Amino acid sequence: MTLSRGLAALIFTLFFSFSLHAEFLYKDDVVANSDWAYEIELIGEELYQKTGVRLLLVMERELDANETIVDYEKKIMEHLQEPVVLLTFIELNQKIDIFARPQSLYEDFNKKQVLSPNAGISGAIMSALLFARSFDEFKEFLTTSGGTILPIIANKAKGKDITSKYSVAMFNGYSDIAEQIAASRGVELTSAAGNTNKNILLILKLIFYGILLYGIIRYIMIKLRQRGQNE
């Protein structure tokens, strides 16, 4: 007899509720919400149990003078055992980064996609049209949509809503990375935010390739027009 996904998720949640401790929310000087922290720990624990990869979330208020976010991450990494991925957010410096060791871990998730400022394909198109300086940059903008952190952080908020914004953004990013790593290892996470509907993904891919084809044709026409003007 097989269990339904909902029942399996419930059993998994109850099981880990007795064993979780602050391990995957490595540091939090920003949100400080126990319910939110528990959800992070739940995803991190399941990912670790199923893949052996530790995904740690670091929420720091501010960096030391002249310290970069990568320098900060390297210091943390000195005390950790690989394989490990750090998702780091520095509030006052407004810096976000994903740092993985060994290097091969970057093949298990799309860093550019997770940290993209564009949540959807429409934003990527606008960015490409406004900022791309070459056809290669145009393609780069289109292939890095689907950001799960920066589009939320970019929203304006006041008072307590600022902390809520950070918690939603970092949970989305954390869950996104975890699901990608799990998928690359051939497993599924019951505690993560959930996979996007496959039909929607198919539609988005069709739209993307249509836009890419349009961009190629447009680029060729511009080049032909420029060549004609120079002759």
LINGICOR-V441199 format. One record per residue. N is the residue number from 0. RES is the residue in three letters. PSI is psi in radians with two decimals (NA if undefined). OMEGA is omega in degrees with one decimal (NA if undefined). D_FIRST is the distance of its C-alpha to the first C-alpha in Angstrom with 2 decimals. Layout:
n->[N,N]
res->[RES,RES]
psi->[PSI,PSI]
omega->[OMEGA,OMEGA]
d_first->[D_FIRST,D_FIRST]
This chain:
n->[0,1,2,3,4,5,6,7,8,9,10,11,12,13,14,15,16,17,18,19,20,21,22,23,24,25,26,27,28,29,30,31,32,33,34,35,36,37,38,39,40,41,42,43,44,45,46,47,48,49,50,51,52,53,54,55,56,57,58,59,60,61,62,63,64,65,66,67,68,69,70,71,72,73,74,75,76,77,78,79,80,81,82,83,84,85,86,87,88,89,90,91,92,93,94,95,96,97,98,99,100,101,102,103,104,105,106,107,108,109,110,111,112,113,114,115,116,117,118,119,120,121,122,123,124,125,126,127,128,129,130,131,132,133,134,135,136,137,138,139,140,141,142,143,144,145,146,147,148,149,150,151,152,153,154,155,156,157,158,159,160,161,162,163,164,165,166,167,168,169,170,171,172,173,174,175,176,177,178,179,180,181,182,183,184,185,186,187,188,189,190,191,192,193,194,195,196,197,198,199,200,201,202,203,204,205,206,207,208,209,210,211,212,213,214,215,216,217,218,219,220,221,222,223,224,225,226,227,228,229,230]
res->[MET,THR,LEU,SER,ARG,GLY,LEU,ALA,ALA,LEU,ILE,PHE,THR,LEU,PHE,PHE,SER,PHE,SER,LEU,HIS,ALA,GLU,PHE,LEU,TYR,LYS,ASP,ASP,VAL,VAL,ALA,ASN,SER,ASP,TRP,ALA,TYR,GLU,ILE,GLU,LEU,ILE,GLY,GLU,GLU,LEU,TYR,GLN,LYS,THR,GLY,VAL,ARG,LEU,LEU,LEU,VAL,MET,GLU,ARG,GLU,LEU,ASP,ALA,ASN,GLU,THR,ILE,VAL,ASP,TYR,GLU,LYS,LYS,ILE,MET,GLU,HIS,LEU,GLN,GLU,PRO,VAL,VAL,LEU,LEU,THR,PHE,ILE,GLU,LEU,ASN,GLN,LYS,ILE,ASP,ILE,PHE,ALA,ARG,PRO,GLN,SER,LEU,TYR,GLU,ASP,PHE,ASN,LYS,LYS,GLN,VAL,LEU,SER,PRO,ASN,ALA,GLY,ILE,SER,GLY,ALA,ILE,MET,SER,ALA,LEU,LEU,PHE,ALA,ARG,SER,PHE,ASP,GLU,PHE,LYS,GLU,PHE,LEU,THR,THR,SER,GLY,GLY,THR,ILE,LEU,PRO,ILE,ILE,ALA,ASN,LYS,ALA,LYS,GLY,LYS,ASP,ILE,THR,SER,LYS,TYR,SER,VAL,ALA,MET,PHE,ASN,GLY,TYR,SER,ASP,ILE,ALA,GLU,GLN,ILE,ALA,ALA,SER,ARG,GLY,VAL,GLU,LEU,THR,SER,ALA,ALA,GLY,ASN,THR,ASN,LYS,ASN,ILE,LEU,LEU,ILE,LEU,LYS,LEU,ILE,PHE,TYR,GLY,ILE,LEU,LEU,TYR,GLY,ILE,ILE,ARG,TYR,ILE,MET,ILE,LYS,LEU,ARG,GLN,ARG,GLY,GLN,ASN,GLU]
psi->[2.24,2.57,2.56,2.74,-0.65,-0.77,-0.69,-0.72,-0.69,-0.78,-0.74,-0.77,-0.78,-0.68,-0.83,-0.25,-0.36,-0.22,-0.18,2.48,2.94,1.56,-0.65,-0.43,1.47,-0.70,2.39,1.74,0.32,-1.00,-0.93,0.97,2.09,-0.68,-0.78,-0.76,-0.69,-0.72,-0.68,-0.82,-0.64,-0.82,-0.81,-0.72,-0.77,-0.74,-0.76,-0.75,-0.60,-0.38,-0.33,0.05,2.25,2.09,1.94,2.41,2.24,2.11,1.82,2.58,-0.85,2.60,2.73,2.81,2.34,0.21,2.32,2.85,-0.56,-0.68,-0.76,-0.75,-0.66,-0.63,-0.74,-0.74,-0.43,-0.43,0.15,2.69,2.26,2.71,2.43,2.54,2.29,2.22,1.96,2.33,2.19,1.93,-1.05,-0.49,-0.18,0.91,2.42,2.41,2.78,2.15,2.19,2.49,2.30,2.98,-0.54,-0.33,-0.43,-0.32,-0.24,-0.13,2.82,1.68,-0.76,-0.66,-0.83,-0.71,0.21,2.45,-0.11,2.12,-0.60,3.09,-0.56,-0.72,-0.66,-0.68,-0.80,-0.76,-0.71,-0.78,-0.59,-0.62,-0.27,2.27,-0.07,2.98,-0.59,-0.72,-0.64,-0.83,-0.66,-0.75,-0.73,-0.51,0.03,0.59,-3.14,0.40,2.39,0.02,-1.07,-0.67,-0.54,-0.78,-0.52,-0.32,2.46,2.46,2.76,2.66,-2.31,-0.36,-0.42,-0.82,-0.69,-0.69,-0.77,-0.74,-0.72,-0.79,-0.82,-0.57,-0.77,-0.81,-0.77,-0.82,-0.68,-0.84,-0.78,-0.78,-0.65,-0.75,-0.76,-0.77,-0.66,-0.41,0.07,0.45,2.92,2.44,2.21,-0.30,-0.16,-3.14,-0.38,2.63,2.56,2.55,2.29,-0.60,-0.68,-0.73,-0.70,-0.76,-0.76,-0.67,-0.73,-0.73,-0.76,-0.85,-0.54,-0.74,-0.69,-0.74,-0.75,-0.72,-0.69,-0.81,-0.75,-0.72,-0.75,-0.73,-0.70,-0.76,-0.72,-0.68,-0.74,-0.69,-0.69,-0.62,-0.51,-0.30,NA]
omega->[-178.7,178.8,173.0,-179.4,-179.7,179.8,178.3,179.3,179.4,179.6,179.8,-179.6,-179.9,-179.7,-176.1,177.7,-179.7,-173.4,-175.8,169.5,-174.0,-178.7,-175.1,165.6,-167.9,177.7,180.0,174.3,-173.2,-172.3,178.1,178.0,-173.5,179.4,178.4,179.5,-179.8,-180.0,176.9,-179.0,-178.7,178.9,-178.6,179.9,-179.6,178.4,-178.9,-179.0,-174.4,-175.3,-176.0,179.1,176.3,176.8,-175.1,176.3,-179.9,178.9,-175.8,-179.4,-173.1,176.0,172.9,-179.6,177.5,177.8,176.5,-179.9,177.8,175.8,179.7,-179.3,179.5,177.2,178.0,-175.6,179.3,-175.9,-175.1,178.2,179.3,3.2,-177.6,176.3,176.9,168.6,-170.2,176.9,176.3,-169.5,-173.2,176.6,-178.5,179.3,177.0,179.1,173.5,-175.4,-174.6,172.8,3.7,-177.1,-177.5,179.2,179.3,177.6,-177.2,177.3,-177.5,-177.0,-178.7,179.0,-178.7,-176.1,178.7,176.1,-177.5,-179.6,-176.6,-176.7,-179.1,177.3,179.0,178.4,179.9,179.1,179.9,-178.8,-176.4,-168.6,-178.2,-179.8,178.1,179.8,177.5,176.6,177.2,178.6,-179.6,178.1,-176.6,-176.8,-179.4,172.4,178.9,178.8,-176.7,-178.4,-172.7,178.1,178.6,-179.9,-179.0,179.0,179.4,179.5,179.5,174.1,-178.0,179.7,179.1,178.5,178.3,178.4,179.5,-177.5,178.6,-177.7,-176.2,174.7,178.9,-179.5,179.7,-179.5,179.8,179.3,-178.8,-179.1,178.8,178.1,179.4,-179.7,-179.9,179.1,175.7,177.7,-179.9,179.7,178.0,-175.6,-176.6,-172.8,178.8,-179.8,177.2,179.8,-175.0,179.3,178.4,178.6,179.7,178.8,179.5,178.3,178.9,177.8,-178.4,-177.6,174.8,178.6,178.7,178.3,177.7,-180.0,179.6,-179.9,-179.3,-179.8,179.4,-179.5,179.0,179.6,178.5,178.8,178.8,179.4,178.3,179.6,-177.5,-179.0,NA]
d_first->[0.00,3.80,6.70,9.73,12.78,14.69,12.56,12.31,16.04,16.76,15.30,17.22,20.29,20.32,20.00,22.88,24.94,25.92,26.92,28.53,32.26,34.78,34.22,33.38,35.77,38.52,41.38,41.83,45.36,44.73,41.83,41.24,38.39,35.81,33.02,33.64,33.86,30.49,28.83,30.67,29.63,25.94,26.08,28.34,26.24,23.03,25.20,26.85,23.76,22.28,25.63,28.29,30.47,32.08,32.89,35.57,37.14,40.84,42.70,46.40,49.32,51.98,52.98,56.05,59.19,59.20,55.59,53.23,49.51,48.92,51.26,49.29,45.97,47.52,48.66,45.17,43.74,46.17,44.18,40.70,38.77,37.62,35.45,35.97,36.52,38.78,38.79,42.15,43.89,47.50,48.36,52.17,52.51,49.87,48.43,44.86,43.73,40.81,41.68,39.52,40.09,39.94,41.28,38.51,36.11,37.93,36.29,32.86,33.96,36.74,39.25,41.65,39.04,37.81,41.47,42.74,44.89,43.58,40.34,40.39,42.07,44.93,46.00,45.89,48.09,50.59,50.75,51.26,54.02,55.75,55.52,54.85,58.03,56.94,54.46,52.43,52.23,51.31,48.29,47.44,47.35,45.06,42.53,42.26,41.11,37.91,39.20,36.96,39.54,43.16,42.93,41.79,44.35,47.05,46.70,49.47,48.68,50.73,50.38,46.90,45.46,46.39,44.01,41.24,41.96,41.68,38.38,36.79,38.33,37.30,33.73,33.47,35.02,33.00,29.67,30.98,31.94,28.69,26.61,29.05,28.91,25.12,25.16,27.88,25.77,22.75,20.53,19.70,20.66,18.76,21.92,24.50,26.21,24.06,24.85,27.45,26.59,26.96,29.27,31.53,31.73,32.69,35.38,36.72,36.95,38.86,41.16,41.71,42.70,44.92,46.65,46.99,48.62,50.93,51.87,52.75,54.90,56.56,57.32,58.86,60.98,62.30,63.23,64.97,66.83,67.98,69.15,71.08,72.79,73.86,75.44]
